[in-house]
Amino acid sequence: MNRSLNHRYFLRLSFNGESFHGWQSQHNAPSIQSTLRDALTIILREPVEVTGAGRTDAGVHARGFYAHFDHAAELSISERSELICHLNGFLPDAISIQEILPVRGDAHARFSAHSRTYQYFITKKKDPFQQSFSWYYPGNLDVDLMNRGAEILKNNLDFTSFAKLPKETKTNICQVEYAEWEEKDHLLVFTITADRFLRNMVRAIVGTLVELGRGKIDLEDLDRIILSKDRRAAGYSVPANGLFLVSINYPEETFLDTPDDPEDSDTYRKDPAAKAESKKKI
């Protein structure tokens, strides 16, 4: 007997993308989506489709990724906690489920998101324990100039010059809310928040801003690169292993109850860019 799948849930998860060919299911390569779908299907004993908040490139990591699935049963807090335990016991070490959250029936992990925040990590010191999670670049960079370049991003909307454009992309318009470089010991961290991102966009932006920091281009060149709407004019794409999707912001009304862990509520209820600005003022 077919049951109506009338309860929708968001999964909040993190993953090490090193061993996966991105989020999207692939015919001939492992993906986060297919691994998670298979685990849910086996544990819930019914076919389950999983929809992600977006695609990530092969090798990219996530600290706060979201996906949704539908299920016939209304799961209590204890049942959701039990399902998290089963999933984490079944999934490979590279994927971890943090929360399962009941949401409105029309909520969508991708289309309901207001913004996403990425971080890119560059290490200036060769570190064998960071090589999977940062790009080793020992050269000198003008971070102040790179931050001036990051400010220019917020004054533009068309990011064609920084994207690999699949045929299904309907628009290259993105609203960048926050973009800044920060030095932390031997790490250089770039944080960027926007309403949406194009394929390969963050890695191409970082590569271009590094060219700016090296003195290979100037601020006027950066303006020309953006206005050219030509990917060939921009810098190279930096390695995927330094890139993390760190958080996704959803409207509060998306969720039907409070998060299981109150400490995690900022992940989806507050704007990461505003949160970063608040920290700067303290």
FIZAVO-489458 format. One line per 8 residues: their letters; for each residue z, x, y of N, C-alpha, C. Coordinates in nm, 3 decimals, padded with zeros to 5 digits. Layout:
BEGIN
A> Z X Y Z X Y Z X Y | ...
//
This chain:
BEGIN
MNRSLNHR> 00.000 00.085 -00.119 00.000 00.000 00.000 00.000 00.089 00.124 | -00.089 00.060 00.218 -00.094 00.137 00.340 00.014 00.094 00.436 | 00.084 00.190 00.493 00.187 00.161 00.591 00.136 00.197 00.730 | 00.177 00.120 00.828 00.137 00.150 00.965 00.216 00.269 01.017 | 00.144 00.370 01.067 00.210 00.488 01.122 00.240 00.461 01.270 | 00.355 00.399 01.295 00.382 00.349 01.429 00.495 00.422 01.501 | 00.533 00.539 01.452 00.634 00.620 01.521 00.574 00.759 01.545 | 00.577 00.799 01.671 00.520 00.929 01.707 00.632 01.027 01.741
YFLRLSFN> 00.613 01.152 01.698 00.713 01.257 01.720 00.645 01.382 01.775 | 00.716 01.446 01.868 00.676 01.578 01.915 00.752 01.683 01.837 | 00.683 01.786 01.795 00.745 01.905 01.738 00.747 02.013 01.844 | 00.861 02.074 01.866 00.866 02.193 01.949 00.882 02.312 01.856 | 00.791 02.408 01.866 00.790 02.520 01.772 00.758 02.649 01.844 | 00.787 02.758 01.778 00.747 02.891 01.824 00.677 02.960 01.709 | 00.589 03.054 01.744 00.520 03.125 01.636 00.476 03.263 01.682 | 00.473 03.351 01.584 00.416 03.485 01.598 00.271 03.473 01.552
GESFHGWQ> 00.179 03.488 01.646 00.038 03.462 01.614 -00.036 03.578 01.549 | 00.036 03.685 01.520 -00.030 03.807 01.470 -00.111 03.783 01.344 | -00.062 03.698 01.255 -00.129 03.679 01.126 -00.218 03.556 01.122 | -00.236 03.489 01.236 -00.311 03.365 01.238 -00.433 03.375 01.329 | -00.531 03.292 01.296 -00.654 03.288 01.376 -00.642 03.178 01.481 | -00.531 03.182 01.556 -00.507 03.084 01.661 -00.446 02.955 01.608 | -00.430 02.857 01.698 -00.372 02.727 01.659 -00.471 02.645 01.576 | -00.595 02.636 01.620 -00.691 02.542 01.564 -00.726 02.573 01.419
SQHNAPSI> -00.733 02.466 01.337 -00.770 02.482 01.197 -00.906 02.548 01.184 | -00.916 02.640 01.088 -01.041 02.713 01.062 -01.079 02.694 00.915 | -01.208 02.698 00.889 -01.254 02.681 00.751 -01.223 02.804 00.665 | -01.223 02.920 00.726 -01.213 03.043 00.646 -01.105 03.139 00.696 | -01.009 03.089 00.772 -00.903 03.176 00.823 -00.775 03.094 00.844 | -00.659 03.157 00.828 -00.532 03.084 00.844 -00.508 03.047 00.990 | -00.453 02.928 01.012 -00.421 02.882 01.147 -00.282 02.818 01.148 | -00.224 02.809 01.266 -00.094 02.743 01.280 -00.107 02.595 01.244
QSTLRDAL> -00.212 02.529 01.294 -00.229 02.386 01.273 -00.236 02.350 01.125 | -00.319 02.419 01.051 -00.335 02.386 00.910 -00.208 02.418 00.831 | -00.140 02.525 00.865 -00.016 02.561 00.796 00.091 02.455 00.819 | 00.103 02.408 00.943 00.202 02.306 00.976 00.165 02.171 00.916 | 00.038 02.136 00.920 -00.009 02.010 00.862 00.021 02.006 00.711 | -00.008 02.114 00.642 00.016 02.117 00.498 00.165 02.105 00.466 | 00.249 02.169 00.546 00.393 02.162 00.523 00.445 02.021 00.542 | 00.404 01.955 00.649 00.448 01.817 00.675 00.398 01.722 00.567
TIILREPV> 00.274 01.740 00.524 00.217 01.654 00.422 00.294 01.664 00.290 | 00.333 01.786 00.253 00.408 01.806 00.128 00.550 01.751 00.140 | 00.618 01.779 00.250 00.758 01.739 00.265 00.771 01.588 00.285 | 00.682 01.527 00.364 00.690 01.383 00.388 00.619 01.301 00.280 | 00.547 01.368 00.193 00.480 01.305 00.080 00.379 01.199 00.125 | 00.310 01.229 00.232 00.203 01.143 00.280 00.112 01.229 00.368 | -00.017 01.193 00.377 -00.107 01.271 00.462 -00.060 01.269 00.608 | -00.055 01.384 00.669 -00.009 01.396 00.807 -00.112 01.478 00.886
EVTGAGRT> -00.151 01.425 01.000 -00.238 01.499 01.092 -00.153 01.548 01.209 | -00.177 01.670 01.250 -00.098 01.731 01.358 -00.191 01.766 01.473 | -00.153 01.723 01.593 -00.232 01.750 01.713 -00.153 01.842 01.805 | -00.213 01.952 01.844 -00.143 02.051 01.926 -00.164 02.032 02.075 | -00.081 02.101 02.152 -00.089 02.096 02.297 -00.211 02.168 02.352 | -00.279 02.241 02.268 -00.398 02.313 02.310 -00.428 02.423 02.210 | -00.542 02.488 02.230 -00.579 02.597 02.142 -00.522 02.728 02.194 | -00.483 02.813 02.104 -00.447 02.950 02.141 -00.541 03.044 02.068
DAGVHARG> -00.574 03.155 02.131 -00.662 03.254 02.069 -00.593 03.321 01.951 | -00.672 03.380 01.865 -00.618 03.457 01.754 -00.527 03.567 01.807 | -00.408 03.577 01.748 -00.316 03.683 01.787 -00.222 03.648 01.900 | -00.243 03.535 01.967 -00.155 03.493 02.077 -00.029 03.429 02.020 | 00.084 03.452 02.087 00.213 03.400 02.041 00.257 03.280 02.125 | 00.360 03.210 02.077 00.415 03.098 02.153 00.566 03.090 02.133 | 00.636 03.070 02.243 00.780 03.045 02.237 00.810 02.897 02.247 | 00.726 02.823 02.316 00.752 02.681 02.336 00.626 02.597 02.324
FYAHFDHA> 00.569 02.593 02.206 00.448 02.516 02.179 00.489 02.375 02.134 | 00.403 02.276 02.164 00.428 02.139 02.121 00.311 02.085 02.041 | 00.344 02.001 01.943 00.243 01.930 01.866 00.300 01.792 01.835 | 00.212 01.695 01.810 00.263 01.562 01.772 00.205 01.517 01.639 | 00.283 01.430 01.573 00.238 01.368 01.449 00.293 01.227 01.443 | 00.230 01.142 01.364 00.274 01.003 01.346 00.334 00.986 01.207 | 00.435 00.898 01.202 00.506 00.875 01.075 00.549 00.730 01.070 | 00.547 00.671 00.953 00.580 00.529 00.939 00.727 00.500 00.965
AELSISER> 00.814 00.596 00.936 00.958 00.571 00.947 01.012 00.614 01.082 | 01.114 00.542 01.126 01.189 00.585 01.244 01.298 00.681 01.197 | 01.292 00.804 01.241 01.383 00.908 01.192 01.505 00.919 01.283 | 01.622 00.913 01.223 01.746 00.931 01.299 01.762 01.078 01.336 | 01.861 01.107 01.419 01.886 01.246 01.457 01.915 01.331 01.334 | 01.997 01.278 01.242 02.031 01.355 01.122 01.908 01.373 01.033 | 01.823 01.272 01.025 01.702 01.285 00.943 01.605 01.386 01.006 | 01.598 01.387 01.137 01.513 01.486 01.203 01.568 01.627 01.182
SELICHLN> 01.699 01.642 01.188 01.760 01.773 01.162 01.733 01.819 01.020 | 01.740 01.726 00.927 01.712 01.759 00.787 01.566 01.800 00.768 | 01.476 01.729 00.839 01.334 01.762 00.829 01.307 01.901 00.888 | 01.374 01.934 00.998 01.361 02.067 01.057 01.402 02.174 00.956 | 01.513 02.151 00.888 01.561 02.247 00.787 01.459 02.263 00.675 | 01.405 02.151 00.627 01.307 02.158 00.519 01.181 02.232 00.564 | 01.136 02.201 00.685 01.015 02.266 00.736 01.036 02.417 00.752 | 01.149 02.454 00.812 01.173 02.597 00.833 01.191 02.672 00.702
GFLPDAIS> 01.240 02.602 00.599 01.251 02.665 00.468 01.116 02.680 00.398 | 01.022 02.592 00.433 00.892 02.591 00.367 00.790 02.677 00.441 | 00.796 02.676 00.573 00.698 02.748 00.653 00.717 02.898 00.643 | 00.612 02.976 00.669 00.627 03.122 00.670 00.718 03.166 00.785 | 00.769 03.287 00.776 00.863 03.339 00.875 00.804 03.340 01.016 | 00.673 03.343 01.027 00.607 03.353 01.158 00.609 03.223 01.237 | 00.651 03.112 01.174 00.655 02.981 01.242 00.796 02.924 01.233 | 00.849 02.879 01.346 00.982 02.821 01.349 00.980 02.689 01.425
IQEILPVR> 01.039 02.584 01.366 01.051 02.454 01.431 01.187 02.446 01.499 | 01.188 02.416 01.629 01.314 02.403 01.703 01.362 02.259 01.713 | 01.270 02.168 01.740 01.308 02.028 01.762 01.201 01.933 01.711 | 01.245 01.814 01.673 01.156 01.702 01.648 01.205 01.590 01.738 | 01.119 01.544 01.828 01.160 01.452 01.933 01.079 01.323 01.927 | 01.145 01.207 01.921 01.071 01.080 01.928 01.012 01.059 02.067 | 00.888 01.014 02.071 00.820 00.995 02.198 00.751 00.859 02.201 | 00.702 00.823 02.317 00.626 00.699 02.331 00.503 00.702 02.241
GDAHARFS> 00.458 00.584 02.199 00.345 00.577 02.108 00.217 00.631 02.165 | 00.204 00.629 02.298 00.082 00.680 02.360 00.097 00.824 02.410 | 00.209 00.888 02.381 00.229 01.027 02.424 00.137 01.119 02.345 | 00.085 01.220 02.412 -00.010 01.311 02.349 00.031 01.454 02.383 | 00.044 01.538 02.282 00.091 01.674 02.303 00.002 01.751 02.401 | -00.126 01.724 02.400 -00.218 01.793 02.490 -00.235 01.721 02.623 | -00.272 01.593 02.618 -00.315 01.523 02.738 -00.199 01.473 02.824 | -00.080 01.462 02.768 00.036 01.417 02.847 00.103 01.530 02.924
AHSRTYQY> 00.067 01.653 02.896 00.131 01.768 02.960 00.095 01.776 03.108 | 00.195 01.801 03.191 00.171 01.821 03.335 00.132 01.965 03.365 | 00.193 02.059 03.295 00.163 02.200 03.320 00.202 02.284 03.200 | 00.149 02.405 03.198 00.180 02.502 03.095 00.211 02.635 03.162 | 00.298 02.712 03.100 00.332 02.844 03.153 00.308 02.950 03.047 | 00.234 03.053 03.087 00.208 03.169 03.001 00.273 03.293 03.062 | 00.305 03.388 02.977 00.348 03.519 03.022 00.269 03.625 02.946 | 00.233 03.731 03.021 00.167 03.846 02.958 00.254 03.969 02.978
FITKKKDP> 00.274 04.046 02.869 00.364 04.161 02.871 00.285 04.291 02.857 | 00.306 04.380 02.953 00.252 04.515 02.948 00.370 04.612 02.938 | 00.365 04.704 02.844 00.469 04.805 02.834 00.414 04.939 02.882 | 00.491 05.004 02.968 00.449 05.134 03.021 00.502 05.248 02.936 | 00.581 05.216 02.835 00.639 05.315 02.745 00.600 05.280 02.603 | 00.550 05.379 02.529 00.510 05.352 02.391 00.634 05.318 02.309 | 00.631 05.198 02.251 00.748 05.146 02.179 00.701 05.082 02.049 | 00.732 05.142 01.934 00.686 05.086 01.806 00.739 04.947 01.778
FQQSFSWY> 00.849 04.908 01.846 00.907 04.776 01.822 00.848 04.670 01.916 | 00.763 04.713 02.009 00.700 04.619 02.101 00.549 04.610 02.082 | 00.494 04.690 01.992 00.349 04.701 01.984 00.281 04.570 01.943 | 00.352 04.483 01.872 00.293 04.355 01.832 00.305 04.249 01.940 | 00.384 04.278 02.044 00.415 04.175 02.144 00.390 04.220 02.288 | 00.319 04.329 02.307 00.285 04.374 02.441 00.166 04.469 02.432 | 00.106 04.491 02.548 -00.006 04.585 02.558 00.045 04.714 02.619 | 00.025 04.823 02.549 00.070 04.954 02.597 -00.031 05.007 02.697
YPGNLDVD> 00.014 05.020 02.823 -00.071 05.075 02.928 00.014 05.173 03.009 | -00.003 05.304 02.989 00.082 05.404 03.054 00.039 05.443 03.195 | -00.075 05.395 03.242 -00.126 05.435 03.373 -00.048 05.374 03.488 | -00.066 05.428 03.606 -00.001 05.377 03.727 -00.071 05.251 03.777 | 00.009 05.153 03.818 -00.044 05.027 03.870 00.028 04.992 04.000 | -00.045 04.944 04.097 00.012 04.899 04.224 00.053 04.752 04.206 | 00.179 04.730 04.172 00.226 04.595 04.141 00.225 04.507 04.264 | 00.259 04.562 04.381 00.255 04.483 04.505 00.115 04.429 04.531
LMNRGAEI> 00.014 04.514 04.512 -00.124 04.470 04.532 -00.163 04.366 04.427 | -00.117 04.384 04.305 -00.146 04.286 04.199 -00.083 04.150 04.232 | 00.033 04.151 04.295 00.095 04.025 04.335 00.021 03.960 04.451 | -00.035 04.041 04.538 -00.118 03.985 04.645 -00.244 03.921 04.584 | -00.295 03.984 04.480 -00.408 03.925 04.408 -00.371 03.796 04.339 | -00.249 03.791 04.282 -00.202 03.670 04.216 -00.191 03.554 04.314 | -00.155 03.584 04.439 -00.147 03.480 04.542 -00.284 03.418 04.567 | -00.389 03.499 04.560 -00.525 03.449 04.581 -00.560 03.343 04.477
LKNNLDFT> -00.510 03.360 04.354 -00.540 03.264 04.248 -00.497 03.123 04.287 | -00.382 03.113 04.356 -00.328 02.982 04.391 -00.410 02.913 04.499 | -00.497 02.987 04.566 -00.580 02.930 04.672 -00.719 02.891 04.622 | -00.739 02.900 04.490 -00.869 02.866 04.431 -00.851 02.763 04.320 | -00.960 02.694 04.290 -00.956 02.589 04.187 -01.053 02.613 04.072 | -01.165 02.676 04.101 -01.267 02.696 03.997 -01.249 02.834 03.934 | -01.218 02.835 03.804 -01.188 02.961 03.734 -01.295 02.996 03.629 | -01.418 02.956 03.658 -01.529 02.987 03.569 -01.539 03.137 03.541
SFAKLPKE> -01.511 03.220 03.641 -01.526 03.365 03.626 -01.430 03.426 03.524 | -01.329 03.350 03.483 -01.228 03.405 03.393 -01.227 03.336 03.257 | -01.335 03.273 03.219 -01.328 03.191 03.098 -01.448 03.209 03.007 | -01.420 03.202 02.876 -01.525 03.179 02.778 -01.541 03.028 02.772 | -01.661 02.979 02.793 -01.679 02.836 02.812 -01.748 02.771 02.692 | -01.671 02.702 02.607 -01.733 02.626 02.499 -01.810 02.507 02.554 | -01.900 02.455 02.476 -01.987 02.346 02.522 -01.908 02.221 02.560 | -01.792 02.201 02.495 -01.718 02.077 02.521 -01.636 02.080 02.649
TKTNICQV> -01.630 02.194 02.718 -01.555 02.202 02.842 -01.627 02.122 02.951 | -01.557 02.022 03.008 -01.619 01.934 03.106 -01.598 01.982 03.248 | -01.490 02.055 03.273 -01.462 02.103 03.407 -01.390 02.237 03.399 | -01.414 02.321 03.497 -01.348 02.452 03.504 -01.244 02.456 03.615 | -01.207 02.338 03.663 -01.110 02.326 03.771 -00.968 02.333 03.713 | -00.888 02.423 03.767 -00.748 02.438 03.726 -00.663 02.457 03.852 | -00.548 02.392 03.855 -00.457 02.407 03.968 -00.347 02.505 03.929 | -00.353 02.627 03.981 -00.250 02.727 03.953 -00.132 02.704 04.048
EYAEWEEK> -00.016 02.678 03.991 00.103 02.649 04.071 00.187 02.774 04.098 | 00.181 02.868 04.007 00.269 02.985 04.017 00.200 03.102 03.948 | 00.205 03.218 04.011 00.148 03.339 03.950 00.218 03.460 04.011 | 00.283 03.540 03.928 00.358 03.654 03.981 00.381 03.761 03.875 | 00.377 03.887 03.920 00.413 04.001 03.837 00.557 04.040 03.866 | 00.628 04.083 03.762 00.767 04.127 03.776 00.790 04.249 03.687 | 00.853 04.350 03.741 00.887 04.470 03.664 01.026 04.458 03.606 | 01.038 04.482 03.476 01.166 04.479 03.405 01.176 04.606 03.322
DHLLVFTI> 01.245 04.707 03.375 01.254 04.837 03.309 01.112 04.890 03.285 | 01.077 04.916 03.158 00.943 04.968 03.130 00.841 04.857 03.105 | 00.883 04.731 03.122 00.792 04.619 03.102 00.739 04.566 03.234 | 00.614 04.526 03.232 00.553 04.457 03.345 00.512 04.319 03.292 | 00.567 04.212 03.355 00.549 04.077 03.303 00.475 03.992 03.406 | 00.366 03.931 03.362 00.290 03.839 03.447 00.318 03.698 03.401 | 00.364 03.612 03.492 00.391 03.471 03.463 00.296 03.385 03.542 | 00.233 03.289 03.476 00.139 03.200 03.543 00.157 03.058 03.491
TADRFLRN> 00.164 02.963 03.584 00.176 02.821 03.552 00.060 02.746 03.614 | -00.003 02.658 03.535 -00.113 02.577 03.586 -00.115 02.444 03.512 | -00.190 02.349 03.568 -00.200 02.219 03.501 -00.281 02.228 03.373 | -00.373 02.323 03.367 -00.453 02.345 03.248 -00.507 02.487 03.251 | -00.550 02.536 03.135 -00.607 02.670 03.126 -00.737 02.663 03.047 | -00.832 02.743 03.088 -00.957 02.756 03.016 -00.942 02.861 02.906 | -01.034 02.858 02.811 -01.029 02.953 02.701 -01.040 03.097 02.754 | -00.947 03.181 02.712 -00.945 03.323 02.746 -00.908 03.350 02.893
MVRAIVGT> -00.872 03.245 02.966 -00.851 03.256 03.111 -00.740 03.353 03.149 | -00.625 03.343 03.085 -00.512 03.428 03.125 -00.542 03.575 03.095 | -00.600 03.603 02.979 -00.629 03.742 02.944 -00.732 03.803 03.037 | -00.830 03.724 03.083 -00.929 03.774 03.177 -00.869 03.794 03.316 | -00.780 03.704 03.356 -00.712 03.720 03.486 -00.628 03.847 03.485 | -00.551 03.868 03.378 -00.468 03.988 03.369 -00.555 04.113 03.374 | -00.665 04.114 03.298 -00.753 04.231 03.300 -00.810 04.260 03.438 | -00.840 04.154 03.513 -00.895 04.171 03.647 -00.788 04.219 03.744
LVELGRGK> -00.665 04.165 03.732 -00.557 04.208 03.820 -00.515 04.353 03.789 | -00.527 04.394 03.664 -00.501 04.534 03.629 -00.606 04.624 03.696 | -00.731 04.581 03.697 -00.835 04.657 03.768 -00.800 04.669 03.916 | -00.743 04.563 03.972 -00.698 04.567 04.111 -00.584 04.667 04.128 | -00.487 04.664 04.035 -00.374 04.755 04.041 -00.412 04.901 04.020 | -00.521 04.925 03.950 -00.572 05.062 03.929 -00.654 05.112 04.047 | -00.686 05.025 04.140 -00.769 05.063 04.253 -00.918 05.058 04.225 | -00.958 04.997 04.114 -01.099 04.987 04.080 -01.169 04.879 04.161
IDLEDLDR> -01.094 04.777 04.204 -01.146 04.674 04.292 -01.042 04.650 04.402 | -01.083 04.582 04.510 -00.987 04.546 04.614 -00.977 04.394 04.625 | -00.897 04.346 04.720 -00.874 04.202 04.733 -01.002 04.127 04.769 | -01.086 04.188 04.850 -01.214 04.124 04.883 -01.302 04.112 04.759 | -01.297 04.212 04.673 -01.373 04.206 04.547 -01.322 04.091 04.461 | -01.189 04.074 04.458 -01.131 03.966 04.378 -01.181 03.831 04.427 | -01.184 03.812 04.559 -01.238 03.688 04.616 -01.382 03.667 04.572 | -01.462 03.773 04.579 -01.603 03.762 04.542 -01.618 03.729 04.393
IILSKDRR> -01.533 03.788 04.311 -01.538 03.761 04.166 -01.513 03.613 04.139 | -01.411 03.557 04.203 -01.379 03.416 04.181 -01.492 03.326 04.229 | -01.545 03.355 04.347 -01.650 03.270 04.404 -01.783 03.284 04.330 | -01.802 03.394 04.258 -01.928 03.415 04.186 -01.944 03.319 04.068 | -01.833 03.271 04.012 -01.836 03.182 03.895 -01.915 03.246 03.781 | -01.895 03.376 03.766 -01.968 03.454 03.666 -01.869 03.539 03.588 | -01.855 03.512 03.459 -01.759 03.586 03.378 -01.790 03.735 03.376 | -01.915 03.772 03.390 -01.953 03.913 03.386 -01.901 03.991 03.507
AAGYSVPA> -01.867 03.920 03.614 -01.818 03.986 03.735 -01.671 04.022 03.726 | -01.598 03.955 03.639 -01.453 03.976 03.629 -01.421 04.091 03.535 | -01.292 04.124 03.525 -01.247 04.233 03.440 -01.249 04.197 03.293 | -01.212 04.293 03.211 -01.211 04.275 03.066 -01.094 04.185 03.024 | -01.103 04.131 02.905 -00.993 04.054 02.848 -00.894 04.151 02.783 | -00.770 04.144 02.825 -00.667 04.232 02.768 -00.634 04.185 02.626 | -00.573 04.270 02.544 -00.544 04.233 02.404 -00.458 04.107 02.392 | -00.483 04.030 02.287 -00.415 03.902 02.268 -00.266 03.917 02.240
NGLFLVSI> -00.226 04.030 02.179 -00.088 04.041 02.131 00.016 04.042 02.243 | -00.025 04.065 02.369 00.071 04.063 02.479 00.091 03.927 02.542 | 00.020 03.825 02.494 00.020 03.694 02.557 00.110 03.594 02.483 | 00.193 03.523 02.559 00.282 03.420 02.506 00.266 03.291 02.585 | 00.253 03.179 02.514 00.272 03.048 02.577 00.423 03.023 02.574 | 00.485 03.016 02.692 00.631 03.012 02.694 00.688 02.873 02.712 | 00.617 02.782 02.779 00.670 02.647 02.796 00.561 02.550 02.837 | 00.588 02.421 02.812 00.499 02.313 02.851 00.585 02.206 02.918
NYPEETFL> 00.537 02.155 03.029 00.612 02.056 03.105 00.552 01.917 03.084 | 00.637 01.822 03.040 00.595 01.683 03.020 00.676 01.591 03.111 | 00.620 01.477 03.146 00.699 01.379 03.222 00.821 01.335 03.141 | 00.931 01.312 03.209 01.054 01.276 03.139 01.039 01.148 03.058 | 00.957 01.055 03.108 00.943 00.927 03.038 00.865 00.940 02.907 | 00.809 01.057 02.879 00.741 01.080 02.752 00.836 01.065 02.634 | 00.962 01.104 02.655 01.059 01.114 02.546 01.148 00.990 02.540 | 01.180 00.947 02.418 01.256 00.824 02.399 01.406 00.846 02.400
DTPDDPED> 01.451 00.970 02.382 01.593 00.997 02.393 01.612 01.141 02.438 | 01.735 01.184 02.454 01.764 01.319 02.500 01.734 01.418 02.389 | 01.709 01.544 02.422 01.681 01.645 02.319 01.802 01.669 02.231 | 01.776 01.713 02.109 01.886 01.742 02.016 01.976 01.851 02.068 | 01.918 01.951 02.137 01.994 02.061 02.192 01.985 02.056 02.344 | 02.092 02.016 02.415 02.085 02.004 02.561 02.042 02.133 02.629 | 02.068 02.247 02.568 02.031 02.375 02.629 01.879 02.390 02.639 | 01.806 02.313 02.556 01.662 02.323 02.554 01.592 02.224 02.646
SDTYRKDP> 01.668 02.141 02.717 01.608 02.033 02.793 01.516 02.084 02.903 | 01.542 02.201 02.960 01.457 02.254 03.066 01.317 02.284 03.017 | 01.302 02.303 02.887 01.172 02.342 02.833 01.066 02.239 02.867 | 01.103 02.109 02.866 01.000 02.010 02.890 01.032 01.915 03.002 | 01.154 01.920 03.058 01.189 01.825 03.163 01.180 01.883 03.302 | 01.173 02.014 03.315 01.167 02.076 03.447 01.042 02.161 03.460 | 00.999 02.176 03.583 00.881 02.254 03.613 00.913 02.403 03.604 | 00.850 02.478 03.514 00.880 02.621 03.500 00.858 02.699 03.628
AAKAESKK> 00.757 02.662 03.705 00.731 02.734 03.829 00.844 02.714 03.929 | 00.893 02.589 03.940 01.005 02.562 04.029 01.130 02.632 03.981 | 01.145 02.639 03.850 01.261 02.706 03.794 01.259 02.857 03.827 | 01.139 02.915 03.818 01.127 03.058 03.851 01.156 03.082 03.998 | 01.108 02.992 04.083 01.135 03.007 04.226 01.283 02.996 04.255 | 01.352 02.905 04.182 01.496 02.888 04.203 01.571 03.014 04.167 | 01.530 03.082 04.060 01.596 03.205 04.018 01.580 03.314 04.122 | 01.464 03.316 04.188 01.439 03.418 04.288 01.534 03.404 04.409
KI> 01.577 03.281 04.437 01.659 03.255 04.554 01.806 03.286 04.530 | 01.845 03.299 04.405 01.987 03.323 04.373 02.023 03.468 04.401
//
